[in-house]
Amino acid sequence: MLAILTAFSMAGGQLLFKLGAPAWQGESVATWITSFLKNPFLVAAIFLYAFTILIWIYVLRTLPLSLAYPLTALSYVIVPVLSFLFLHEKMSWQIVVGCAVIIIGVVITHLRAGGT
């Protein structure tokens, strides 16, 4: 489902932003822009977000917003998992429980939406 793909691409964009953030520097708008344009992680994140917007617009043509939008909450689950796998960040029990609550919420939303 394309709506779920948007959650994954949003999460991937966040991972790219995190990877590019340490190298982004400057003391003026001009140096920030130059630093940004020379940073492949940040540039890739922007292109990924642009691609995500195009997919999202298509999703909105095919699904009701009330059904599609809750699926984007899955990005709040995917980001900690990607951070754990690729950035070696710790995943506390609070994050795990919070992710479980989000997943339960998405499932409940779609059970309700599917039943109407």
C-alpha positions in Angstrom: 0.0 0.0 0.0 1.4 3.4 -1.0 0.3 5.1 2.2 2.6 2.8 4.1 5.4 3.5 1.7 5.1 7.2 2.6 5.7 6.3 6.3 8.8 4.4 5.3 10.1 7.2 3.0 9.4 9.8 5.7 11.4 7.7 8.2 14.2 7.3 5.6 14.3 11.0 5.1 14.7 11.5 8.9 17.6 9.0 8.9 19.3 11.0 6.1 18.7 14.3 7.9 20.4 12.8 11.0 23.3 11.5 9.0 23.8 14.9 7.2 23.3 17.1 10.2 26.8 16.9 11.7 28.4 18.2 8.5 26.0 21.0 8.0 27.6 24.3 9.1 27.8 27.9 8.4 27.5 31.3 10.0 25.3 33.0 7.4 22.5 32.0 5.2 24.8 31.8 2.2 27.2 29.4 3.9 24.3 27.3 5.3 23.0 26.9 1.7 26.4 26.1 0.3 27.0 23.6 3.1 23.6 22.1 2.5 24.1 21.7 -1.2 27.5 20.0 -0.7 26.0 17.5 1.8 24.8 14.4 -0.1 22.7 13.1 2.9 20.7 16.4 3.2 20.2 16.7 -0.6 19.0 13.1 -0.8 16.6 13.7 2.1 15.0 16.6 0.3 14.6 14.6 -2.9 13.2 11.7 -0.9 10.7 14.1 0.8 9.7 15.5 -2.6 9.1 12.0 -3.9 7.1 11.2 -0.8 4.9 14.3 -1.4 4.1 13.0 -4.9 3.2 9.6 -3.6 1.1 11.1 -0.8 -0.9 13.2 -3.3 -1.6 10.1 -5.3 -2.7 8.3 -2.1 -5.1 11.1 -1.3 -6.7 10.7 -4.7 -7.4 7.1 -3.9 -8.1 6.9 -0.1 -10.1 9.0 2.3 -7.8 11.2 4.4 -9.2 9.8 7.6 -8.0 6.3 6.5 -4.7 7.3 4.9 -3.4 9.8 7.5 -3.2 7.5 10.5 -0.8 5.3 8.5 1.8 8.1 8.5 2.0 7.6 12.3 3.9 4.4 11.4 6.9 6.6 10.7 7.1 7.2 14.5 7.7 3.5 14.8 10.0 3.1 11.8 12.4 5.9 12.8 13.4 4.4 16.2 13.9 1.0 14.5 16.1 2.5 11.8 17.9 4.5 14.4 18.6 1.3 16.3 19.7 -0.6 13.3 21.8 2.0 11.4 22.8 4.6 14.0 23.2 2.1 16.9 21.0 4.3 19.1 19.5 2.6 22.2 15.9 1.6 22.3 14.5 2.0 25.8 11.4 0.1 27.0 9.5 3.4 26.8 10.2 3.7 23.1 9.1 0.1 22.6 5.9 0.6 24.5 5.2 3.9 22.7 5.7 2.2 19.4 3.4 -0.6 20.4 0.7 2.0 21.3 1.1 3.7 18.0 0.7 0.4 16.1 -2.4 -0.5 18.2 -3.8 2.9 17.4 -3.3 2.5 13.7 -4.9 -0.9 13.8 -7.9 0.4 15.8 -8.3 3.3 13.4 -8.4 0.9 10.4 -10.7 -1.5 12.1 -13.2 1.3 12.7 -12.7 2.7 9.2 -13.0 -0.7 7.6 -16.2 -1.4 9.5 -18.1 1.7 8.3 
